[in-house]
Amino acid sequence: MFVSIEVITTLASAFAVIAASLAGFAWVVKRMDDRFAQQDARIDAKFAAQDARMDARFAEQDARIDARFGQVDARFAEVRGEIAEVRTEVADLRGEVVDVKISIARFEGPPRRLLTQV
């Protein structure tokens, strides 16, 4: 079988064009992948920075809230102490009121029988 040089050249040219097209397409795809990776890294860095800022703000707010709740708890303890004092004073007043009632009853009660009225 005899193949002319023109056919061989045409086939070689077609193969070269196809290979060059595939290589060019692969190069474009590789550049796009590199760009996407670069953009992903950039976006990830921005998200990481934003996450760090938000975490710092949340930690600051948590500390402020914890401090505020500590103050509220201290105030509740103080109020509980004051309530205990008031209860003690009310119990003392109850005893004194009983003594006052007895004294009033003695003043207003019936005259004593052993004493003579003048």
C-alpha positions as CSV (number, residue, x, y, z in Angstrom):
1,M,0.0,0.0,0.0
2,F,1.3,3.3,-1.0
3,V,0.3,6.5,0.9
4,S,1.3,9.8,-0.6
5,I,3.2,12.4,1.3
6,E,0.2,14.8,1.1
7,V,-2.1,12.4,3.0
8,I,0.6,11.8,5.6
9,T,1.0,15.6,6.0
10,T,-2.7,16.1,6.2
11,L,-3.1,13.5,8.8
12,A,-0.1,14.8,10.8
13,S,-1.5,18.4,10.5
14,A,-4.9,17.2,11.7
15,F,-3.3,15.3,14.6
16,A,-1.2,18.4,15.5
17,V,-4.2,20.7,15.4
18,I,-6.3,18.3,17.6
19,A,-3.4,17.9,20.0
20,A,-2.8,21.7,20.1
21,S,-6.5,22.3,20.7
22,L,-6.6,19.7,23.5
23,A,-3.5,21.2,25.0
24,G,-4.9,24.7,24.8
25,F,-8.2,23.6,26.4
26,A,-6.3,21.8,29.1
27,W,-4.2,24.9,29.7
28,V,-7.4,27.1,29.9
29,V,-9.0,24.6,32.4
30,K,-5.8,24.5,34.5
31,R,-5.7,28.4,34.6
32,M,-9.3,28.5,35.6
33,D,-8.8,25.9,38.3
34,D,-5.8,27.9,39.6
35,R,-8.0,31.1,39.6
36,F,-10.8,29.3,41.4
37,A,-8.4,28.0,44.0
38,Q,-6.9,31.5,44.4
39,Q,-10.4,33.0,44.8
40,D,-11.4,30.2,47.2
41,A,-8.3,30.9,49.3
42,R,-9.0,34.6,49.3
43,I,-12.7,34.1,50.3
44,D,-11.7,31.5,53.0
45,A,-9.2,34.0,54.4
46,K,-11.9,36.7,54.6
47,F,-14.4,34.3,56.2
48,A,-11.8,33.2,58.7
49,A,-11.0,36.9,59.6
50,Q,-14.7,37.6,59.9
51,D,-15.2,34.5,62.0
52,A,-12.4,35.6,64.3
53,R,-13.9,39.0,64.7
54,M,-17.3,37.6,65.4
55,D,-15.9,35.1,67.9
56,A,-14.1,38.0,69.7
57,R,-17.2,40.0,69.8
58,F,-19.2,37.0,71.1
59,A,-16.6,36.4,73.8
60,E,-16.7,40.1,74.8
61,Q,-20.5,40.0,75.0
62,D,-20.4,36.8,77.0
63,A,-17.9,38.3,79.4
64,R,-20.1,41.4,79.8
65,I,-23.2,39.3,80.3
66,D,-21.4,37.1,82.9
67,A,-20.2,40.2,84.8
68,R,-23.7,41.7,84.7
69,F,-25.2,38.4,86.0
70,G,-22.6,38.4,88.7
71,Q,-23.7,41.8,89.8
72,V,-27.3,40.8,89.7
73,D,-26.6,37.6,91.8
74,A,-24.7,39.8,94.3
75,R,-27.7,42.1,94.5
76,F,-30.1,39.2,95.0
77,A,-27.9,37.9,97.8
78,E,-28.0,41.4,99.4
79,V,-31.8,41.6,99.1
80,R,-32.1,38.1,100.6
81,G,-30.1,39.3,103.6
82,E,-32.3,42.3,104.0
83,I,-35.4,40.1,103.8
84,A,-34.0,37.9,106.5
85,E,-33.4,41.0,108.7
86,V,-37.0,42.2,108.1
87,R,-38.4,38.8,109.0
88,T,-36.4,38.8,112.2
89,E,-37.6,42.3,113.0
90,V,-41.2,41.3,112.2
91,A,-40.9,38.3,114.6
92,D,-39.6,40.6,117.3
93,L,-42.5,43.0,116.7
94,R,-45.0,40.2,117.0
95,G,-43.7,39.5,120.5
96,E,-43.8,43.1,121.4
97,V,-47.4,43.4,120.0
98,V,-48.4,40.5,122.2
99,D,-47.0,42.3,125.2
100,V,-48.8,45.5,124.3
101,K,-52.1,43.6,123.9
102,I,-51.7,42.1,127.3
103,S,-50.9,45.5,128.8
104,I,-54.0,47.1,127.1
105,A,-56.1,44.2,128.3
106,R,-55.0,44.8,131.9
107,F,-55.8,48.5,131.7
108,E,-59.2,48.0,130.1
109,G,-60.2,44.8,131.8
110,P,-62.6,44.3,134.8
111,P,-61.5,45.8,138.1
112,R,-59.6,43.6,140.4
113,R,-61.6,42.0,143.1
114,L,-59.2,42.4,145.9
115,L,-59.0,46.1,145.6
116,T,-61.6,48.4,147.0
117,Q,-63.0,51.2,145.0
118,V,-63.1,54.6,146.6
